[in-house]
Amino acid sequence: VEGAGARWLSLDRAAAASLSLSCRYDGALKACGARCRSVDGEAGPGDVLRMMVRAGEHCVALKYVHKFGQAAAFPPAQLVRASLQGDLSVRTAAMLLKYVPLFELSDAFPREAILERAAASGILVHELAGGKLVLKGRRRSDSASLPPGAAVPVKVGSAPN
């Protein structure tokens, strides 16, 4: 049990470090101009992108690779491929739908395939007039996110309608 707990603790620390890195630099990178040399007084945009990729923040890195023109150092196709691993979040799906055409990767990663992966990840996709898309994720409390056969949570003390 101790070993399993330690493993979970390390996974939580890794997730927290990744989130911290993303939060720490996302705002700073937004504020930087495309030609800035330093993001925080020490690290340049390329250094921060390298940290993001190492931390597994491929989709956020894709956004800033475009902004800072770093496609030669950080191949967008590799970042898109890495972003498609596992379940997609609404944010990841939206960023892929935006940046794949900007990097002219639609032949390798067709829009329909990204939409299918989003749907397989539980994201509802609504197409509006003019081709605009609205992506909606499930709420954590939805019964659809429960395993088959699990009891549906009921709010205690609530009156029936």
Secondary structure in CASP SS format (residue, H / E / C, confidence):
PFRMAT SS
TARGET T0000
AUTHOR 0000-0000-0000
METHOD secondary structure of the structure
MODEL  1
V C 1.00
E H 1.00
G H 1.00
A H 1.00
G H 1.00
A H 1.00
R H 1.00
W H 1.00
L H 1.00
S H 1.00
L H 1.00
D H 1.00
R H 1.00
A H 1.00
A H 1.00
A H 1.00
A H 1.00
S H 1.00
L H 1.00
S H 1.00
L H 1.00
S H 1.00
C H 1.00
R H 1.00
Y H 1.00
D H 1.00
G H 1.00
A H 1.00
L H 1.00
K H 1.00
A H 1.00
C C 1.00
G C 1.00
A C 1.00
R C 1.00
C C 1.00
R C 1.00
S C 1.00
V C 1.00
D C 1.00
G C 1.00
E C 1.00
A C 1.00
G C 1.00
P H 1.00
G H 1.00
D H 1.00
V H 1.00
L H 1.00
R H 1.00
M H 1.00
M H 1.00
V H 1.00
R H 1.00
A C 1.00
G C 1.00
E C 1.00
H H 1.00
C H 1.00
V H 1.00
A H 1.00
L H 1.00
K H 1.00
Y H 1.00
V H 1.00
H H 1.00
K H 1.00
F H 1.00
G C 1.00
Q C 1.00
A C 1.00
A C 1.00
A C 1.00
F C 1.00
P C 1.00
P H 1.00
A H 1.00
Q H 1.00
L H 1.00
V H 1.00
R H 1.00
A H 1.00
S H 1.00
L C 1.00
Q C 1.00
G C 1.00
D C 1.00
L C 1.00
S C 1.00
V H 1.00
R H 1.00
T H 1.00
A H 1.00
A H 1.00
M H 1.00
L H 1.00
L H 1.00
K H 1.00
Y H 1.00
V H 1.00
P H 1.00
L H 1.00
F C 1.00
E C 1.00
L C 1.00
S C 1.00
D C 1.00
A C 1.00
F C 1.00
P C 1.00
R H 1.00
E H 1.00
A H 1.00
I H 1.00
L H 1.00
E H 1.00
R H 1.00
A H 1.00
A H 1.00
A H 1.00
S C 1.00
G C 1.00
I C 1.00
L E 1.00
V E 1.00
H E 1.00
E E 1.00
L C 1.00
A H 1.00
G H 1.00
G H 1.00
K C 1.00
L E 1.00
V E 1.00
L E 1.00
K E 1.00
G C 1.00
R C 1.00
R C 1.00
R C 1.00
S C 1.00
D C 1.00
S H 1.00
A H 1.00
S H 1.00
L C 1.00
P C 1.00
P C 1.00
G C 1.00
A C 1.00
A C 1.00
V C 1.00
P C 1.00
V C 1.00
K C 1.00
V C 1.00
G C 1.00
S C 1.00
A C 1.00
P C 1.00
N C 1.00
END
